[in-house]
Amino acid sequence: MASSGARRTRLTRRGRIVAWTVGVTSAVVLGVAGVGAWVYQDLDGNISSADVDDKIGGDRPENLSPGSKNILVVGSDSRDGANAKYGKDLTTMQSDTLMVLHVPASRKWATVVSFPRDSWVEIPACDRGGGDKSSPHHAKINEAFALGGSSGEVSGAAACSIKTVEARTGLRIDHFMSVDFQGFKGMVDALDGIEVCPEEAIHSEKARLDMEAGCQTVAGEKALGYVRVRYGVGNGSDIGRIGRQQEFMNALVEKAQDRLTSPTSLYGFLKSATKSLTTDPDLAGIKPLYSLASELKGIPSDRLTFVTVPNYPREADVPTDKANVVWQYPHATDLFSRLAKDKEVDGDRLKAQTKVPLYASSVKVQVLNGTSTPGLANTVAGKLREAGLTVTGTGNAPEPSATTEITYPSGQEQQARALAAHAPGAPAPRVADAGAAAGVITLVVGDDLDVDRIR
């Protein structure tokens, strides 16, 4: 085995799931069996607990796969205390990393879905604390954590993130873990740093980071800057940062397994790791985290899949927006649907299917009102335009319709499925009768369509 000093931050299939999930939980329980009972109690008490159930509300997705687990993992980067210098113009609590770990009922495979922080989504109404409630609005997905955390409580931040992810994916979130970057820095320092090998120099004022190209060991503020940096490296995208964070965490866990042999270094590492964690009450402790890590460690490496929600620059639909990405439909919906039904995801196939994006603006639709509610077609059309679709016209359906209907001309099946993904609950699209307008999909709004769920 290569020495820890020679190890590079190389992203492996196992390493990708280890990062932020198995990585943190395994780190927390690493060597606990070898320390005294008083140390165990000390570490166990470090893990913070936050009850989110009363803040999420009752309008939640149904659990379609009893026995499976969906765990929301947040890399939090608060802007107060030791982190204040990294962004004084930002809200108190920030989420720089957001993913969902799906553990199936069989425990024979697992999938991690990463959500780019620049994902442009609708944030539902969230409790901001003190009796104040936000209104639904579109923003970057990471705003949910900051919005719910306006009062400084992780429970509110996590609850708003859970509500947003559930509303946008249809997945029922069972647990959450929040990992604070300051605690992460202490973990790195306890290991005397981690070696990274940037291919180009990194100079970022925002991340307070200056690094030359080539292999070097980073610790302290430099390590924190490395996992946070976005601008000034590569193409400046959040996708690139996600990859660097996953690689870094993989290297951290591997070095921890190699180096933490003395009680002193082990205790220092575990103390920082446990202090960085906040979870829901059911995960808040060494024993439940150890149980989770044990389940994941038993999964074969070729059955561990890491995917990013299929996406493309929103600029393709809205030329003035050069800062955000939107999810690619219908593939994003297909991904969430498979996980909701506890079906394994083929990451390579998903990547191949989404190599050439289907832009929302290429989906042309006419909206017809089949209900007795005046102006409903215009309301639906407005929501679809906000989602980037091209609405060619609105009007009344030839006759009333209790059921929503999506019909498409030959050759437009994928576009029709993309439209259906924006209207949850709508029946599967069907081929239109002869005479349908070329290239235009027809949406007849029926009494059964929940307009509030259009995204």
Secondary structure by P-SEA (a helix, b strand, c coil): ccccccccccccaaaaaaccaaaaaaaaacccccccaaaaaaaaaabbbbbccccccccccccccccbbbbbbbbcccccccccccccccccbbbcbbbbbbbccccccbbbbbbcccccccccccccccccccccccccccaaaaaaaccccaaaaaaaaaaaaaaaccccccbbbbbbaaaaaaaaaaacbbbbbbcbbbbbccccccccccbbbbcaaaaaaaaacccccccccaaaaaaaaaaaaaaaaaaaacccccaaaaaaaaaaaaaacccccccccaaaaaaaaaaaaacccccbbbbccccccccccccccccccccccaaaaaaaaaaaacccccaaaaaaaaccccccccbbbbbbbcccccaaaaaaaaaaaaabbbbcccccccccccbbbbbbcccaaaaaaaaaaaccccccbbbbcccccccbbbbbbcccccccccc
